[in-house]
Amino acid sequence: MRFKATTNSTLLEIIKTDLRFSSNTKARNYIKRGIIKVDGSVVKIPSAEIKSGQDIEVDEKAKTRKLEEKTKHNSFETIFEDKHFIAFIKPSGLLSVSTKQNKRKEKNFSDIVTKQYSMFNGAEKVLHPINRLDRKHSGIMLFAKDGVSDVEIRSKWEESKKRYYAFVDGIPKDDNGKLESHLKQNRIGRVYSAPKSDYGNLCSLDYRVMYKSEKHSLLKIDVISDRKNSISAQLSEANTPIVGDKDYKGELSPINRFGLHLFSLSFYHPFEKKDVEIKTPVPKPFKLYFKRNKVQSK
């Protein structure tokens, strides 16, 4: 965009008027981004005196470059990608997708990575989330790049396998083991063990102790069958609740985050006609804690 100043005034007044900014603050911040040129030179000073007839240009390419740089700096690493699917690591504390109850359109991971993907591809794209993670959890989130891929992968999604790292309070009696429970949900959404005769959902997991400290353990968990919050309920009932999981007797987290991370996701690829596994390493906060607390590896 290019135009000539029609009056002698400050750059702030000219930009505010010609670009129709609603306040001086917004116009001032726009100028400070370094995308305004006066007679071919970048000017970042809002109070700069401009004479009538001087050439003013908004450098759209610079605007795009700065946005790309900002996006790359704040971007989430792609850990898997092919023609049909793409996967990222969702951090703990961020909503996976927007919900119907989310009237204020709270920031969510799906929207963020969709904008990121669109920016890097130079066109508006739509990513379809295949799996979801609770706000507190971190780990792999897989997305389909189009509607057809979204439909195709769901045909065998129930056969997908998930593996987690669980940072827990306490140390299990055995370094390897299996937890099996019939779980039900009460009126407030809390999951608990019920007698087999009470028709609870059978949930089971295998675990292996990876690291130990005096008070905590890091477990590698293979989910065999589950339901929402089943891992939290089963670990709590085994007296090794997830750190930060206050709903299931977990103590305050020593790493300032919830202690569950989806590190492995295996699924049948409908186009490659084979099983695919996506894996991530142990999260740094988990590993650093045990490194600093005399880790005993298994």
C-alpha positions in Angstrom: 0.0 0.0 0.0 1.4 3.4 -1.0 0.1 6.9 -0.8 1.3 10.5 -0.5 0.9 12.7 2.6 -1.6 15.4 2.0 -0.7 17.6 5.0 2.3 18.5 7.1 1.9 16.4 10.2 3.4 13.7 12.4 3.7 10.1 11.0 1.4 9.1 13.9 -1.4 11.4 12.8 -1.1 10.4 9.2 -1.1 6.7 9.8 -4.0 6.9 12.3 -6.1 8.9 9.8 -5.3 7.2 6.5 -5.3 3.6 7.9 -8.3 4.4 10.1 -6.9 3.3 13.4 -9.3 3.7 16.4 -6.6 4.9 18.8 -3.1 6.5 18.9 -1.8 3.5 20.8 -2.7 1.1 17.9 -1.3 3.4 15.3 1.9 3.9 17.4 2.4 0.2 17.8 1.9 -0.3 14.0 4.6 2.2 13.2 7.0 0.7 15.7 6.8 -2.7 13.9 9.1 -1.2 11.2 6.9 -1.8 8.2 6.3 1.9 7.3 8.6 3.6 4.7 8.8 7.3 4.1 10.4 8.1 0.7 11.9 4.6 0.7 13.4 4.6 4.2 11.9 2.7 7.2 10.7 5.0 9.9 9.8 3.7 13.3 9.3 7.0 15.2 5.7 8.0 15.5 6.5 11.6 16.2 8.6 12.0 13.0 7.5 15.1 11.0 6.1 14.4 7.6 5.7 17.0 4.9 2.9 17.1 2.4 3.8 15.2 -0.8 6.2 12.7 0.8 5.7 9.2 -0.3 4.5 6.8 2.4 4.5 3.0 1.9 3.3 0.1 4.0 5.7 -2.7 3.3 3.4 -5.7 3.1 6.3 -8.1 2.4 8.0 -6.9 5.6 4.7 -7.3 7.4 4.5 -10.9 6.3 8.1 -11.7 7.0 7.7 -10.4 10.6 4.6 -12.4 11.1 6.4 -15.5 9.8 9.3 -14.9 12.1 7.0 -14.5 15.1 5.1 -17.7 14.1 8.3 -19.7 13.7 9.6 -18.4 17.0 6.4 -19.5 18.8 5.7 -22.6 16.7 5.2 -26.1 17.8 7.6 -28.7 16.3 6.2 -31.1 13.7 7.1 -34.6 14.9 5.4 -36.5 12.1 4.1 -35.6 8.6 3.0 -37.2 5.4 0.5 -36.3 2.6 -2.5 -37.1 4.8 -1.5 -36.5 8.5 0.6 -34.3 10.7 1.4 -34.5 14.4 2.6 -32.1 17.1 3.3 -32.2 20.8 0.6 -30.4 22.9 2.0 -28.8 26.0 0.4 -29.3 29.5 -2.1 -26.6 30.4 -3.5 -25.8 27.0 -7.0 -26.8 25.8 -6.9 -29.4 22.9 -9.9 -28.0 20.9 -12.5 -25.4 21.3 -15.6 -26.6 23.2 -19.3 -25.6 23.0 -19.0 -24.3 26.5 -16.1 -22.1 25.5 -18.1 -19.0 24.6 -15.1 -16.7 24.8 -13.2 -18.8 22.3 -10.4 -19.6 24.6 -7.0 -20.2 23.1 -6.7 -23.9 22.1 -4.0 -26.0 20.6 -5.9 -27.1 17.4 -6.5 -23.5 16.4 -2.9 -22.5 17.0 -1.3 -25.3 15.0 -3.9 -24.8 12.2 -2.8 -21.2 11.9 0.8 -22.2 12.0 0.3 -24.8 9.3 -1.5 -22.3 7.1 1.2 -19.7 7.5 4.0 -22.1 6.5 2.0 -23.3 3.5 1.0 -19.9 2.3 -2.7 -20.6 2.2 -5.5 -21.1 4.6 -5.8 -24.7 5.7 -8.0 -26.8 7.9 -6.6 -29.5 10.2 -8.9 -32.1 11.7 -7.9 -33.3 15.2 -8.0 -37.1 15.4 -7.2 -37.6 19.1 -7.7 -35.3 22.1 -5.8 -34.8 25.3 -7.1 -33.3 28.6 -6.0 -29.7 29.2 -3.6 -30.9 32.0 -1.9 -33.6 29.8 0.9 -33.1 27.3 1.8 -35.3 24.4 1.1 -36.3 20.8 -1.9 -34.9 18.9 -2.5 -36.2 15.4 -4.4 -34.2 12.8 -5.8 -35.1 9.4 -5.0 -32.7 6.5 -8.4 -33.2 4.8 -11.9 -34.5 5.4 -11.3 -37.8 3.5 -8.2 -38.6 5.6 -10.2 -37.8 8.8 -12.9 -40.3 7.8 -10.6 -43.0 6.7 -8.4 -43.1 9.8 -11.3 -43.4 12.1 -12.5 -46.7 10.6 -9.8 -48.5 12.7 -9.0 -45.9 15.3 -10.3 -48.1 18.1 -7.3 -50.3 17.4 -4.8 -47.5 18.1 -2.4 -47.9 21.0 -1.2 -45.3 23.5 1.8 -45.3 25.8 2.4 -42.7 28.5 5.1 -41.4 30.8 3.6 -40.9 34.3 5.5 -38.9 36.9 4.0 -40.2 40.2 4.2 -39.8 43.9 5.7 -42.8 45.7 7.4 -45.9 44.4 5.6 -49.1 43.2 6.4 -52.3 45.1 7.4 -54.0 41.8 9.4 -52.5 39.0 7.1 -54.1 36.5 3.4 -54.8 36.9 -0.2 -54.7 35.7 -3.1 -52.8 37.0 -6.6 -54.0 36.3 -9.9 -52.5 37.5 -13.6 -52.3 36.8 -14.2 -48.6 36.7 -17.3 -46.5 37.0 -18.0 -42.8 37.0 -19.9 -41.1 39.8 -22.3 -38.1 39.6 -19.5 -35.5 39.7 -17.4 -37.2 37.0 -14.9 -39.0 39.3 -13.8 -42.4 38.2 -13.5 -45.2 40.8 -13.1 -49.0 41.1 -16.4 -51.0 41.4 -17.1 -54.7 42.0 -17.1 -56.7 38.8 -20.8 -57.5 39.4 -21.5 -53.7 39.3 -20.9 -53.6 35.6 -17.9 -51.3 35.7 -15.7 -50.9 32.5 -12.7 -53.2 32.6 -9.6 -51.1 32.3 -6.0 -52.4 32.4 -2.5 -51.1 31.9 1.1 -52.4 32.1 3.8 -50.3 33.8 7.5 -50.3 34.1 9.5 -48.1 36.5 12.1 -46.1 34.5 13.5 -43.8 37.2 13.2 -43.4 41.0 14.0 -40.7 43.5 13.4 -40.8 47.2 9.8 -39.8 46.9 8.8 -40.1 43.2 8.9 -42.5 40.2 8.7 -42.2 36.5 6.6 -45.0 34.9 6.3 -46.1 31.3 2.7 -47.1 30.8 1.2 -49.3 28.1 -2.6 -48.8 28.0 -4.4 -52.0 27.2 -8.0 -50.8 27.7 -9.1 -47.5 29.2 -11.7 -44.9 29.7 -11.5 -41.2 30.6 -9.4 -40.6 33.7 -8.8 -44.4 34.1 -5.0 -43.9 34.4 -5.4 -41.4 37.1 -7.9 -43.6 39.0 -5.8 -46.8 38.7 -2.5 -45.1 39.7 -4.2 -43.4 42.7 -5.7 -46.7 43.9 -2.2 -48.2 43.7 -0.9 -45.5 46.0 1.2 -43.9 43.3 -1.0 -40.9 42.1 0.2 -38.7 39.3 1.9 -35.5 40.6 -0.4 -32.5 40.4 -3.5 -34.7 40.1 -5.4 -33.3 43.0 -8.7 -35.0 42.0 -7.0 -38.4 42.6 -4.9 -37.7 45.7 -1.8 -36.4 43.8 0.4 -34.0 45.7 1.7 -30.6 44.5 3.9 -31.2 41.5 7.6 -30.6 42.1 8.0 -29.7 38.4 5.1 -27.2 38.3 3.1 -29.2 35.8 0.8 -32.2 35.6 2.8 -35.5 35.4 1.2 -37.3 32.4 2.6 -37.3 28.9 1.4 -39.3 25.8 4.8 -40.3 24.3 3.7 -43.0 21.8 0.8 -43.2 19.5 0.4 -46.3 17.2 -2.3 -46.5 14.5 -3.3 -48.1 11.3 -2.5 -45.9 8.3 -5.4 -46.2 5.9 -3.4 -45.1 2.8 -0.1 -46.8 3.6 -1.9 -50.0 4.6 0.4 -50.5 7.6 0.8 -49.7 11.3 2.6 -46.4 12.1 4.1 -45.4 15.5 4.9 -41.8 16.5 7.2 -41.5 19.5 8.6 -38.6 21.5 11.4 -38.6 24.2 10.9 -38.2 27.9 9.8 -34.6 28.6 12.8 -32.5 29.8 11.1 -31.4 33.1 10.6 -35.1 34.0 14.1 -36.2 33.1 15.8 -33.2 34.8 14.0 -33.8 38.0 15.3 -37.4 38.3 18.8 -36.4 37.1 19.0 -33.9 39.9 17.6 -36.4 42.5 20.0 -39.3 42.1 18.3 -41.2 39.4 18.3 -45.0 39.5 17.7 -46.2 36.0 15.9 -49.4 35.1 
